[in-house]
C-alpha cells in the first residue's frame, strides 16, 4: 500500500495528547495535521481511538534458530504485532548462539521476509569472543548482550579480564543480565537440602535472591563508570538495585535501566497460583519490589519497559522446580497489561508511550522510529481504551500455546497495528504478509 490516511485519531506522542490526521506514503509519515485533504488508497477512521507509536521491545527470545519447538521468528513476531509491538531486539542464546558476526548475520537472513515486526539481534558476549565484539558494526546491530549471571552453554561471562575488555572496547551499547551465579548456586543447594527435588516455586525469588541481583548489577554499573561505557541493565527486580540509577530524563545518561511487564504486574504472591508459569530469571519478587519498580518508572530511574518474552512448551513448564525452564511468553498482551495499569492509575498513557517507544528509540539510537513524526517510519498502533479483550488460548499466536495472563480480561483492545505503513494486524488477525525491516542505528546511543 503506497498511501493511507488515518483520520480523527487521538494521537499520543511526546507527552501530548491531541486530535490529528496522519498521512502516510511509501511507509513513512508524510504529514500530521487537522483535517488533512489528500487522496490515498485507504482511509482509516480512528474516531474514539488512541493512536500510539508502536511498542519497541528491547528484549525478546524468539527461539530461532535451533529452538523452534518453543517459538519462531514468524510465530512470535506475529504475536508481537497482535499486541501492538512493531519492533523488537532479540537475544543471542539460540542454537547456535549469535556470538560471531557470521552467526549474527545468519539470524538477519532468517528474519528477512518472515518477521511481521522490525527486528535487530544482539551480539552475544562470551569469555572468548572479544575480537568479534570489537569488530561488530554499531550501525547495524542493536548492542552487545552480556549474561553476567547463570545462563546456558558458553554464554556466561564471568572472567574479570573479559568483562573489563567488553566494557572498555564494545563499540555499541552493552545490555546486561545481572545475577551472581555463585550466590544462586549456594541458595539452590540450601533449598535442595531442605526440600529435595520438591522445591516450591514460591522460593524462586529467594533462590535467585535480591543479594545476587544487587551484587551483579553493582558490578556492571561500576565497570561502566570505570570505562565510561554505554550500559543498559535489563529487567531490574529489586528496590535495592534502583539506588544504582539516576532519576530524570535519559538525555545525559550513559547508564540506564529497564523493567519488564511481568515484574511490574506480578508479585511473589502469584507463585502459589501460577507456579512455573511465572518462573523467570531474574525472579519476580515482593509487592514492595514491584511498587518500587513502578515508582522508578515514573521518576525516571527506569528508562525503558520491555517484555523479555521467553516461551517454553506447556509440557516443559509442568515439571518440578529444578526441571521447569525459566521464562514466559508476553509480547501479545504486554501493551494491554500496561494499558490496564493506566486505567488503574499506576501510569499515565503518556508515560507508557515514553517508556515503550520514545525512550527505547532514543537509548538505542534508532533511525526514524519510536515517534509519530513527519518523515519517520509509520510504525503505529490503534487502541480502543474502552473495548475489553480476554486472554484465551484460542486467541494466542504463540507457538507454545499458553499465557501467564490466561483468563484475564484487559480493559483495552489493540485494533490495528501498522509496520512501515502497512496494516499487518486488524481486529483479531494478521492481514498482510510480514512487513518487518532490519533496524538501523546511529553510532551515538543517547
KEMI-816709 format. One record per residue (C-alpha): residue in three letters; x, y, z. Coordinates in Angstrom, 3 decimals. Example, Ala and Ser with C-alpha at 12.3 -4.5 7.8 and 13.67 -1.06 7.14 Angstrom:
2
   res       east      north         up
   ALA     12.300     -4.500      7.800
   SER     13.670     -1.060      7.140
This chain:
446
   res       east      north         up
   UNK      0.000      0.000      0.000
   UNK      1.658      3.261     -1.102
   UNK     -0.694      5.719      0.668
   UNK     -3.006      5.756      3.669
   UNK     -4.757      8.385      5.806
   UNK     -5.700      7.883      9.446
   UNK     -8.396     10.411     10.365
   UNK     -9.872     11.651     13.654
   UNK     -7.201      9.942     15.774
   UNK     -6.417     10.836     19.368
   UNK     -2.642     10.898     18.966
   UNK     -0.389     10.224     21.980
   UNK      3.135     11.388     21.227
   UNK      5.988     13.187     23.001
   UNK      3.950     13.944     26.109
   UNK      0.982     15.438     24.250
   UNK     -2.479     14.010     23.517
   UNK     -4.246     15.735     20.633
   UNK     -6.636     15.149     17.746
   UNK     -4.943     14.773     14.355
   UNK     -4.949     13.109     10.982
   UNK     -1.904     11.198      9.729
   UNK     -0.988     10.928      6.045
   UNK      1.296      8.006      5.207
   UNK      3.045      7.496      1.888
   UNK      5.517      4.767      0.942
   UNK      5.779      3.573      4.518
   UNK      6.576      6.908      6.140
   UNK      4.561      9.626      7.821
   UNK      4.270     12.439      5.301
   UNK      2.010     14.837      7.177
   UNK      0.447     15.292     10.609
   UNK     -2.355     17.839     10.950
   UNK     -6.023     18.660     11.341
   UNK     -8.406     17.670      8.556
   UNK     -5.809     16.568      6.012
   UNK     -7.219     16.662      2.497
   UNK     -5.345     14.300      0.219
   UNK     -6.037     11.297     -1.946
   UNK     -4.998      7.933     -0.581
   UNK     -5.584      4.279     -1.325
   UNK     -7.026      3.660      2.118
   UNK     -8.710      5.781      4.809
   UNK     -8.894      4.586      8.434
   UNK    -11.375      6.436     10.630
   UNK     -9.870      6.366     14.126
   UNK    -12.623      8.307     15.862
   UNK    -12.794      7.417     19.562
   UNK     -9.497      5.573     19.493
   UNK     -5.929      6.363     20.513
   UNK     -3.050      6.259     18.050
   UNK      0.320      5.424     19.625
   UNK      3.786      4.846     18.245
   UNK      4.239      1.076     18.196
   UNK      5.924     -0.500     21.181
   UNK      9.626     -1.254     20.678
   UNK     10.603     -4.308     22.712
   UNK     14.307     -4.258     23.513
   UNK     14.396     -7.789     24.937
   UNK     12.813    -10.902     23.426
   UNK     13.723    -14.552     22.871
   UNK     12.067    -15.770     19.658
   UNK     13.983    -19.100     19.718
   UNK     15.130    -19.278     16.102
   UNK     17.406    -20.918     15.093
   UNK     17.640    -24.192     16.955
   UNK     14.803    -23.968     19.494
   UNK     11.808    -23.742     17.204
   UNK      9.686    -26.204     19.178
   UNK      9.220    -23.258     21.571
   UNK      8.762    -20.426     19.084
   UNK      9.991    -18.971     15.808
   UNK     10.567    -15.569     14.286
   UNK      7.346    -15.923     12.295
   UNK      5.091    -17.076     15.140
   UNK      6.393    -14.784     17.847
   UNK      6.622    -11.674     15.656
   UNK      3.029    -12.335     14.615
   UNK      2.047    -12.404     18.289
   UNK      4.049     -9.215     18.793
   UNK      2.179     -7.169     16.186
   UNK     -1.108     -8.517     17.521
   UNK     -0.023     -6.926     20.803
   UNK      0.996     -3.586     19.284
   UNK      4.751     -4.274     19.195
   UNK      6.193     -3.020     15.903
   UNK      9.925     -3.556     16.514
   UNK     11.966     -5.918     18.644
   UNK     15.550     -6.747     19.589
   UNK     16.211    -10.443     20.033
   UNK     18.685    -12.181     22.299
   UNK     21.682    -14.280     21.216
   UNK     21.115    -17.510     23.204
   UNK     19.754    -19.512     20.286
   UNK     21.377    -22.614     18.750
   UNK     23.907    -21.820     17.500
   UNK     24.407    -18.826     19.741
   UNK     24.893    -15.497     17.958
   UNK     28.413    -14.890     19.224
   UNK     30.179    -14.239     15.915
   UNK     29.435    -11.786     13.136
   UNK     28.644    -14.654     10.767
   UNK     26.112    -16.362     13.072
   UNK     24.572    -12.971     13.767
   UNK     24.145    -12.273     10.058
   UNK     22.590    -15.725      9.639
   UNK     19.828    -14.621     12.026
   UNK     19.198    -11.494      9.983
   UNK     18.821    -13.651      6.902
   UNK     16.323    -15.858      8.749
   UNK     14.221    -12.844      9.711
   UNK     14.123    -11.275      6.253
   UNK     10.713    -11.872      4.722
   UNK      9.238    -13.729      7.708
   UNK      9.187    -11.181     10.536
   UNK      5.937     -9.248     10.952
   UNK      7.734     -6.619     13.059
   UNK     11.001     -4.758     12.526
   UNK     13.980     -6.552     14.003
   UNK     17.504     -6.430     15.296
   UNK     19.661     -9.041     17.018
   UNK     22.216     -8.703     19.806
   UNK     25.771     -9.934     19.527
   UNK     26.281    -12.292     22.458
   UNK     29.351    -11.999     24.653
   UNK     31.364    -14.980     25.830
   UNK     34.593    -15.373     27.718
   UNK     36.488    -15.679     24.424
   UNK     34.873    -13.602     21.659
   UNK     36.114    -10.103     22.466
   UNK     37.637     -9.690     18.987
   UNK     34.231    -10.370     17.408
   UNK     32.641     -7.748     19.644
   UNK     35.289     -5.185     18.763
   UNK     34.675     -5.769     15.044
   UNK     30.860     -5.514     15.081
   UNK     29.140     -2.666     13.254
   UNK     27.202     -0.493     15.745
   UNK     25.069      0.965     12.957
   UNK     23.525     -2.379     12.023
   UNK     23.460     -4.264     15.374
   UNK     21.446     -3.151     18.401
   UNK     24.049     -3.982     21.031
   UNK     26.148     -6.499     22.936
   UNK     24.341     -8.816     25.358
   UNK     26.336     -9.868     28.416
   UNK     24.964    -12.583     30.673
   UNK     26.587    -11.630     33.990
   UNK     24.640    -14.452     35.599
   UNK     23.515    -18.024     35.101
   UNK     22.850    -18.978     31.500
   UNK     23.436    -21.913     29.200
   UNK     26.479    -23.112     27.299
   UNK     29.281    -20.611     26.906
   UNK     27.072    -17.536     27.348
   UNK     28.009    -16.810     30.979
   UNK     30.729    -14.155     31.097
   UNK     32.436    -14.453     34.465
   UNK     36.108    -13.731     33.768
   UNK     37.127    -10.345     35.154
   UNK     39.567     -9.522     32.344
   UNK     36.962    -10.351     29.692
   UNK     34.342     -8.164     31.366
   UNK     36.804     -5.308     31.555
   UNK     37.640     -5.748     27.875
   UNK     33.966     -5.679     26.888
   UNK     33.217     -2.564     28.917
   UNK     36.349     -0.878     27.592
   UNK     36.074     -1.802     23.895
   UNK     32.459     -2.580     22.928
   UNK     31.537     -0.258     20.021
   UNK     27.804     -0.358     20.828
   UNK     25.544     -0.287     23.852
   UNK     26.125     -3.077     26.403
   UNK     22.952     -4.751     27.696
   UNK     23.380     -6.923     30.771
   UNK     21.535     -9.705     32.570
   UNK     22.700     -9.225     36.146
   UNK     22.648    -12.064     38.663
   UNK     25.524    -13.509     40.683
   UNK     25.814    -17.193     39.786
   UNK     27.811    -18.491     42.795
   UNK     25.288    -16.925     45.184
   UNK     22.391    -18.522     43.288
   UNK     24.048    -21.939     43.271
   UNK     24.587    -21.737     47.031
   UNK     20.914    -20.862     47.517
   UNK     19.872    -23.771     45.304
   UNK     21.873    -26.185     47.425
   UNK     20.226    -24.890     50.603
   UNK     16.774    -25.327     49.076
   UNK     17.606    -28.799     47.800
   UNK     18.914    -29.839     51.198
   UNK     15.591    -28.856     52.775
   UNK     13.083    -29.859     50.087
   UNK     14.878    -32.328     47.817
   UNK     13.572    -32.017     44.276
   UNK     10.199    -30.744     45.517
   UNK     11.287    -27.151     45.986
   UNK      8.174    -24.931     45.993
   UNK      8.074    -22.308     43.269
   UNK      7.402    -19.579     45.811
   UNK     11.057    -19.877     46.864
   UNK     12.259    -18.793     43.430
   UNK     12.686    -15.176     44.491
   UNK     14.758    -16.246     47.481
   UNK     16.926    -18.624     45.464
   UNK     17.580    -16.044     42.755
   UNK     17.865    -13.537     45.530
   UNK     17.947     -9.766     45.776
   UNK     21.516    -10.043     47.020
   UNK     22.507    -11.961     43.880
   UNK     20.872     -9.314     41.708
   UNK     22.447     -6.378     43.509
   UNK     25.931     -7.888     43.550
   UNK     25.886     -8.289     39.773
   UNK     24.115     -5.016     38.916
   UNK     26.500     -3.018     41.074
   UNK     29.450     -4.729     39.367
   UNK     28.091     -3.775     35.942
   UNK     27.480     -0.176     36.964
   UNK     30.949      0.025     38.485
   UNK     32.565     -1.253     35.283
   UNK     30.531      1.172     33.175
   UNK     31.683      4.091     35.312
   UNK     35.293      2.882     35.257
   UNK     35.404      2.633     31.450
   UNK     32.763      5.277     30.595
   UNK     30.760      2.612     28.780
   UNK     27.211      2.817     27.449
   UNK     25.396      0.391     29.772
   UNK     21.749     -0.689     29.805
   UNK     20.847     -3.019     32.687
   UNK     17.945     -5.263     31.766
   UNK     14.963     -6.449     33.849
   UNK     15.578     -4.963     37.287
   UNK     13.600     -6.713     40.023
   UNK     14.583     -5.245     43.405
   UNK     14.148     -1.942     45.194
   UNK     17.811     -2.040     46.285
   UNK     19.088     -2.047     42.695
   UNK     17.200      1.140     41.919
   UNK     19.647      3.126     44.055
   UNK     22.304      2.424     41.414
   UNK     20.481      4.530     38.798
   UNK     19.823      8.225     38.362
   UNK     16.329      9.687     38.113
   UNK     15.260     12.004     35.338
   UNK     15.476     12.158     31.581
   UNK     17.895      9.842     29.800
   UNK     19.324     12.537     27.510
   UNK     22.544     12.843     29.501
   UNK     22.773      9.293     30.820
   UNK     25.334      6.676     29.872
   UNK     23.912      4.160     32.361
   UNK     20.224      3.243     32.020
   UNK     17.812      0.597     33.276
   UNK     14.862     -1.461     32.109
   UNK     11.879     -3.057     33.828
   UNK      9.766     -5.840     32.348
   UNK      5.998     -6.038     32.253
   UNK      5.765     -9.187     34.363
   UNK      7.847     -7.636     37.138
   UNK      5.528     -4.613     37.078
   UNK      2.416     -6.863     37.172
   UNK      3.021     -9.986     39.265
   UNK      4.388    -10.462     42.806
   UNK      5.647    -13.460     44.756
   UNK      2.072    -13.964     45.987
   UNK      1.256    -15.220     42.483
   UNK      3.609    -18.230     42.664
   UNK      1.082    -20.319     44.594
   UNK     -1.436    -19.831     41.759
   UNK      0.836    -19.885     38.705
   UNK      3.958    -21.780     39.792
   UNK      6.335    -22.497     36.923
   UNK      4.295    -20.325     34.547
   UNK      5.849    -17.232     36.140
   UNK      9.230    -18.765     36.898
   UNK     11.697    -16.422     35.193
   UNK     15.208    -15.082     35.633
   UNK     15.651    -12.759     37.406
   UNK     12.757    -13.769     39.612
   UNK      9.504    -11.977     40.331
   UNK      9.868    -10.728     43.877
   UNK      7.738     -8.973     46.510
   UNK      4.966     -6.406     46.236
   UNK      7.334     -3.866     47.812
   UNK      9.775     -4.518     44.974
   UNK      7.017     -4.245     42.369
   UNK      5.823     -0.964     43.865
   UNK      9.370      0.386     43.894
   UNK      9.804     -0.557     40.230
   UNK      6.587      1.233     39.339
   UNK      7.736      4.349     41.202
   UNK     11.091      4.207     39.391
   UNK      9.344      4.107     36.021
   UNK      7.605      7.331     36.958
   UNK     10.650      9.186     38.305
   UNK     12.990      8.088     35.535
   UNK     15.353      5.741     37.316
   UNK     13.886      3.130     34.960
   UNK     14.061      4.369     31.396
   UNK     12.549      1.510     29.366
   UNK      9.760     -1.060     29.724
   UNK     10.139     -4.352     27.808
   UNK      8.932     -7.965     27.937
   UNK     11.824    -10.470     27.995
   UNK      9.383    -12.691     26.070
   UNK     10.749    -16.231     26.500
   UNK      8.394    -19.063     25.512
   UNK      8.720    -22.680     26.616
   UNK      6.378    -25.551     25.843
   UNK      3.499    -26.357     28.173
   UNK      4.970    -29.780     28.952
   UNK      8.297    -28.228     29.941
   UNK      6.513    -25.908     32.341
   UNK      4.687    -28.801     34.050
   UNK      7.919    -30.143     35.528
   UNK      9.295    -29.755     39.040
   UNK     11.162    -26.651     40.187
   UNK     14.672    -27.545     39.036
   UNK     13.490    -29.056     35.735
   UNK     10.984    -26.409     34.666
   UNK     12.776    -23.813     32.499
   UNK     12.610    -20.105     33.283
   UNK     10.780    -17.670     31.026
   UNK      7.265    -16.763     29.936
   UNK      5.563    -15.545     26.747
   UNK      4.429    -11.919     26.931
   UNK      4.511     -9.968     23.652
   UNK      0.833    -10.395     22.730
   UNK     -0.506     -8.903     25.948
   UNK      2.312     -6.710     27.260
   UNK      0.883     -3.447     25.966
   UNK     -2.679     -4.318     27.071
   UNK     -1.268     -5.065     30.549
   UNK      0.373     -1.651     30.646
   UNK     -2.855     -0.032     29.477
   UNK     -4.621     -1.780     32.369
   UNK     -2.105     -0.089     34.659
   UNK     -3.067      3.208     33.043
   UNK     -6.716      2.532     33.877
   UNK     -5.655      1.655     37.445
   UNK     -3.803      4.964     37.791
   UNK     -0.360      3.385     38.063
   UNK      0.973      5.136     34.941
   UNK     -0.298      7.750     32.530
   UNK     -0.773      6.945     28.870
   UNK      1.970      9.416     28.015
   UNK      4.364      7.606     30.386
   UNK      3.639      4.236     28.805
   UNK      4.313      5.634     25.327
   UNK      7.520      7.285     26.524
   UNK      8.896      4.132     28.158
   UNK      7.881      1.660     25.439
   UNK      8.619      3.736     22.328
   UNK     10.353      7.108     22.667
   UNK     12.951      6.120     25.270
   UNK     13.814      2.848     23.535
   UNK     14.416      4.591     20.218
   UNK     16.498      7.278     21.894
   UNK     18.556      4.887     24.033
   UNK     19.430      2.627     21.131
   UNK     19.870      5.451     18.623
   UNK     17.250      4.068     16.242
   UNK     16.958      5.861     12.943
   UNK     13.489      7.309     12.214
   UNK     11.492      5.180     14.645
   UNK      9.784      5.442     18.014
   UNK      7.885      8.698     17.437
   UNK      4.931      9.946     15.423
   UNK      6.859     12.495     13.388
   UNK      6.817     13.604      9.786
   UNK      9.486     11.697      7.875
   UNK      9.551      8.799     10.328
   UNK      8.514      5.247      9.516
   UNK      4.814      4.660     10.169
   UNK      5.071      2.093     12.979
   UNK      1.767      2.694     14.729
   UNK     -0.840      1.034     16.911
   UNK     -4.501      1.968     17.158
   UNK     -6.047      1.236     20.562
   UNK     -9.597      1.255     21.871
   UNK     -9.314      2.041     25.573
   UNK    -12.975      1.200     26.184
   UNK    -13.245     -2.194     24.488
   UNK    -12.135     -5.154     26.579
   UNK    -10.098     -8.183     25.481
   UNK     -9.881    -11.529     27.266
   UNK     -6.740    -13.656     27.050
   UNK     -7.966    -17.101     25.969
   UNK     -5.956    -19.959     24.435
   UNK     -7.834    -19.798     21.129
   UNK     -6.711    -16.180     20.651
   UNK     -2.990    -16.811     21.225
   UNK     -0.471    -16.655     18.387
   UNK      2.422    -18.018     20.486
   UNK      3.685    -21.370     19.283
   UNK      3.814    -22.546     22.904
   UNK      0.045    -22.026     23.180
   UNK     -0.178    -20.660     26.729
   UNK     -0.037    -17.324     28.536
   UNK      0.536    -16.265     32.161
   UNK     -2.459    -13.907     31.755
   UNK     -4.831    -16.732     30.787
   UNK     -8.420    -15.813     31.623
   UNK     -7.669    -12.174     32.427
   UNK     -9.873     -9.573     30.779
   UNK     -7.902     -6.493     29.741
   UNK     -9.674     -3.162     29.665
   UNK     -8.422     -2.231     26.187
   UNK     -8.104     -3.719     22.715
   UNK     -5.384     -3.486     20.086
   UNK     -7.444     -2.657     16.982
   UNK     -4.801     -2.216     14.281
   UNK     -1.026     -2.353     14.013
   UNK      0.955     -0.733     11.197
   UNK      4.553     -1.649     10.403
   UNK      6.342      0.533      7.864
   UNK      2.993      1.928      6.764
   UNK      1.381     -1.467      6.179
   UNK     -1.598     -2.660      8.220
   UNK     -0.263     -6.012      9.434
   UNK     -2.893     -6.673     12.100
   UNK     -6.581     -5.771     12.228
   UNK     -9.352     -6.828     14.594
   UNK     -8.064    -10.202     15.658
   UNK     -5.984    -11.392     12.727
   UNK     -2.917    -10.575     10.719
   UNK     -3.916     -9.254      7.312
   UNK     -0.680     -8.630      5.438
   UNK      2.441    -10.564      4.649
   UNK      5.365     -9.889      7.018
   UNK      6.495     -6.273      6.578
   UNK      9.350     -6.087      9.097
   UNK     12.648     -4.427      8.207
   UNK     16.097     -4.546      9.739
   UNK     16.542     -1.762     12.264
   UNK     19.363      0.720     11.781
   UNK     21.119      2.806     14.432
   UNK     23.173      5.942     14.923
   UNK     26.581      5.492     16.487
   UNK     25.608      7.811     19.341
   UNK     23.266      5.784     21.541
   UNK     21.762      8.642     23.592
